[in-house]
């Protein structure tokens, strides 16, 4: 009898064996559930995308005359050249994601879906769009071509000097 | 003739096969009728007795039943359409065109599925409005109202996921615009949109994801909740929604 557990052992701990085991079980199931949710999220986030690359070469800067807006159909980007330099403006409307169009006669970028209007530098003129068109990072490659990264947005006053 | 049929039925009921399936004699007394209902998987959740009042239904009460009928119609036509449809770009669009112009009766099935889907959304809303204005959300029907709201959402999601499957311009832009609404959510919006589409744009992954949702996951959820919905109608005391004052009156 000397080795037996004292009767008040559970009282000392303040928790019964049954409660302890069920709390452990619930905790383990909770951790397993969280892990399962994380694994499921990872599974549903594809690592390889068969989409156009978000970084692309836009060719030699001389292709773009000063004071021009050029729409790149495949990339949905406008390459804008002003006397100050180059910037790359997204062609996807910030309202609901339609592709905007450059209207040279009106000197504005217009969205055909709901009528949002933007200046060539992406500033909003009017329309349901809540934000201006974002500017993408634009740089020169070592061999002198324009390189646009659509995953990186930059401030509108950052211009690639011509 | 009638006696011949009756005798044939009696003979059928006394066969060993019949008895092994139903395990009891004819339902001719109240007790055997009750036992017949209890002992049948498809009937056992129905109340054995109902008040006559709850069987007195008006035309508007058929809105829910018609929604169920349309759901069954959409499952049947949808399964038939699946035999000619590949959820891959750009094959999906060509399959849809083939269904319209090449496959025998394909245009009939496709239109039945499409128009049936529009009609189901309409009827489910009509059903909801009817139940709402009749006060059908009041006790003891609160839980079934919530189940009904879930079914409304499932119906809308089924409609939306099915909208992408023809893979035409209308489908592409509807889903582009719709999923851009997701990314308006602060912080996690873009991540959720990425997972929903399986990419940054509405592409092949998105088509496959919407297809699986449309033909497997959402219909299963709908089946489950429709079962609960109908079961609760019976358990909550039938279709008739009337206040006590109405019950006392002649209405």
Interface residues (C-beta under 8 A of the other chain):
Chain A: X41 X44 X45 X46 X49 X50 X51 X54 X96 X97 X98 X113
Chain B: X173 X176 X177 X180 X181 X194 X195 X198 X199 X200 X201 X203 X204 X205
